[in-house]
Amino acid sequence: QVQLVESGGGSVQVGGSLRLSCAASGNFFAINAMGWYRQAPGEERELVAAITSGGSTKFADSLKDRFTISSDNAKNTVYLQMTSLKPEDTAVYFCQAYVTITHTNLVPAEYWGKGTLVTVSS
């Protein structure tokens, strides 16, 4: 199994910054990609940013000027640096990963973390 554990959430004032981390652990062959999604109260879950094992990234268009995604493949960890935070960034942030479990089955499986709450207040 694969576990994704997020950390770094919390409360911050408008204009502040936070750095989220997500570490993957367990028995698997490779991580293909990791990403961050968020879900605000009453809203659907949406993509924030994602990064492949090769370093390719994609972002929600509205966030790419303020958020940065990076990874440490050796640590199976992905980071989300959030700056100039706004009240509308308040949400539960979920880590997501596509993981190849064994070298005999290269179709990746999707895993999710339990989420970490980010609250931005004025």
Disulfide bonds with the S-S distance in Angstrom:
Cys22-Cys95 2.04
